[in-house]
C-alpha cells in the first residue's frame, strides 16, 4: 500500500540517492494527515455553525467545570488556541451568545470569559457527534494502533517541549 508521500520519497531517491529521506516520510505524513483531518473537522464544525477554534474555546470552558469561567490567559494555556487568534474567536462567540466577556470585579485589569447557558447547550450538543466523527476519521487504525500512535505522538510532542504549563 502506497500513499502520496511514498511518491515524493521515490522522486527524491531518484535525484538524490545519497540522502536519507526517512525524516521526510514521518514529517510529510504527519503534515498530510493534519491537513486531511483539519479539512474533515472544519466540514463537521461548519455544519454545526462553529469553527474548530470556537469549539475548542467552548469545550475548554465546559471542561473547566462550574462556573465555566476563565481568563483569556487561562484559556490559551488550557486549550489548543493560540493567543493571537483568541480575540477574534471570542468576538464571534460573544456575538453568537455562547460566551460573555466581562471585567473581573476582583481585578479590574483582568477579563473573565464565561460560558453562557446557550454555549453550554451548544458544546454539549456537539461534543458527542464530534467524538463519533473523530472515531470515523481514525477508523483505518485498530484501537490498539490508535493507542500506539497517540503514545508515539505524545512522546514526540513532549520531546519538542509541548508540556502543560507548570509541568
VMD Tcl script that draws the C-alpha trace (Angstrom):
set ca {
  {0.00 0.00 0.00}
  {1.43 3.38 -1.02}
  {0.49 6.95 -0.25}
  {1.45 10.30 -1.80}
  {4.46 10.63 0.47}
  {5.89 7.38 -0.95}
  {5.81 9.02 -4.39}
  {7.68 12.08 -3.09}
  {10.30 9.92 -1.38}
  {10.80 7.84 -4.54}
  {11.36 11.04 -6.52}
  {13.94 12.27 -4.00}
  {15.77 8.93 -4.06}
  {15.92 9.13 -7.86}
  {17.54 12.57 -7.90}
  {19.47 12.47 -4.59}
  {20.09 8.80 -3.70}
  {22.69 9.72 -1.08}
  {20.07 11.43 1.14}
  {18.35 9.60 3.99}
  {14.77 10.73 3.42}
  {13.29 8.83 6.39}
  {12.51 12.05 8.33}
  {10.61 13.36 5.31}
  {8.44 10.25 5.45}
  {7.44 10.88 9.04}
  {7.08 14.66 8.90}
  {5.42 14.54 5.48}
  {2.86 12.02 6.68}
  {2.17 13.98 9.88}
  {1.66 17.11 7.81}
  {-0.53 15.37 5.24}
  {-2.62 13.67 7.95}
  {-3.05 17.01 9.75}
  {-4.25 18.64 6.51}
  {-6.75 15.86 5.80}
  {-8.04 15.73 9.37}
  {-8.27 19.52 9.56}
  {-10.38 19.62 6.39}
  {-12.77 16.97 7.75}
  {-13.03 18.66 11.14}
  {-13.72 22.05 9.55}
  {-16.50 20.49 7.48}
  {-18.03 18.96 10.62}
  {-17.83 22.16 12.65}
  {-19.13 24.31 9.79}
  {-22.19 22.04 9.61}
  {-22.65 22.81 13.32}
  {-22.25 26.60 12.83}
  {-18.83 26.66 14.53}
  {-15.19 26.95 13.59}
  {-12.72 24.48 15.17}
  {-11.17 27.20 17.34}
  {-14.59 28.31 18.55}
  {-15.43 24.74 19.55}
  {-12.09 24.48 21.35}
  {-12.87 27.57 23.42}
  {-16.36 26.32 24.27}
  {-15.01 22.86 25.15}
  {-12.23 24.35 27.30}
  {-14.71 26.43 29.26}
  {-17.08 23.47 29.63}
  {-14.44 21.06 30.90}
  {-13.11 23.68 33.33}
  {-16.19 23.00 35.48}
  {-18.54 25.41 37.14}
  {-18.72 28.36 36.93}
  {-17.34 27.72 33.38}
  {-15.25 30.88 33.57}
  {-11.61 31.56 32.69}
  {-9.36 34.49 31.90}
  {-8.13 34.75 28.30}
  {-4.65 33.73 29.51}
  {-6.02 30.60 31.17}
  {-7.98 29.82 28.01}
  {-4.82 29.99 25.93}
  {-2.84 27.80 28.33}
  {-5.53 25.11 28.60}
  {-6.77 24.99 25.01}
  {-5.36 24.44 21.55}
  {-5.98 28.07 20.61}
  {-3.09 30.49 20.17}
  {-3.16 33.86 21.91}
  {-3.11 35.66 18.56}
  {-6.33 34.01 17.44}
  {-8.31 34.16 20.66}
  {-9.70 37.72 20.47}
  {-11.34 37.18 17.09}
  {-12.82 33.86 18.18}
  {-14.11 35.34 21.41}
  {-15.73 38.18 19.45}
  {-17.59 35.61 17.31}
  {-18.65 33.57 20.34}
  {-19.90 36.69 22.16}
  {-21.89 37.67 19.03}
  {-23.43 34.18 18.93}
  {-24.36 34.42 22.60}
  {-22.19 31.46 23.62}
  {-19.83 33.36 25.95}
  {-19.73 36.63 27.82}
  {-16.69 38.83 28.33}
  {-16.66 40.96 31.46}
  {-14.24 42.78 33.70}
  {-13.17 40.74 36.72}
  {-14.67 42.51 39.76}
  {-11.75 41.25 41.89}
  {-9.15 42.63 39.46}
  {-10.31 45.47 37.22}
  {-7.33 44.89 34.88}
  {-8.45 41.34 34.13}
  {-11.23 40.00 31.92}
  {-13.33 36.89 32.55}
  {-14.77 34.74 29.78}
  {-17.87 32.85 30.88}
  {-19.77 30.11 29.06}
  {-23.45 31.05 28.76}
  {-26.30 28.56 29.07}
  {-26.62 28.68 25.26}
  {-22.90 28.00 24.92}
  {-23.09 25.04 27.30}
  {-26.06 23.64 25.39}
  {-24.18 24.08 22.10}
  {-20.97 22.36 23.23}
  {-22.93 19.57 24.93}
  {-24.94 19.01 21.74}
  {-21.83 18.90 19.51}
  {-19.19 17.07 21.57}
  {-20.70 13.57 21.23}
  {-21.04 13.89 17.46}
  {-17.52 15.31 17.32}
  {-16.13 12.23 19.07}
  {-18.03 9.95 16.68}
  {-16.60 11.92 13.76}
  {-13.08 11.53 15.14}
  {-13.66 7.78 15.56}
  {-14.71 7.66 11.91}
  {-11.61 9.61 10.87}
  {-9.37 7.14 12.71}
  {-11.22 4.00 11.61}
  {-8.38 2.86 9.31}
  {-6.46 2.07 12.52}
  {-7.38 -0.54 15.10}
  {-7.93 0.67 18.68}
  {-4.51 -0.73 19.61}
  {-2.89 1.11 16.68}
  {-4.65 4.33 17.70}
  {-3.32 3.92 21.23}
  {0.22 3.27 19.96}
  {0.04 6.28 17.63}
  {-1.25 8.51 20.44}
  {1.62 7.41 22.69}
  {4.22 8.00 19.97}
  {2.81 11.43 19.16}
  {2.78 12.31 22.87}
  {6.44 11.31 23.10}
  {7.25 13.47 20.05}
  {5.34 16.46 21.43}
  {6.85 16.23 24.91}
  {10.28 15.85 23.30}
  {9.65 19.11 21.45}
  {8.73 20.88 24.69}
  {4.94 20.72 24.40}
  {4.15 20.18 28.07}
  {1.40 21.66 30.24}
  {2.13 24.95 31.97}
  {3.64 24.36 35.39}
  {4.93 20.88 34.46}
}
mol new
graphics top color blue
foreach p $ca { graphics top sphere $p radius 0.5 }
foreach p [lrange $ca 0 end-1] q [lrange $ca 1 end] { graphics top cylinder $p $q radius 0.2 }
display resetview
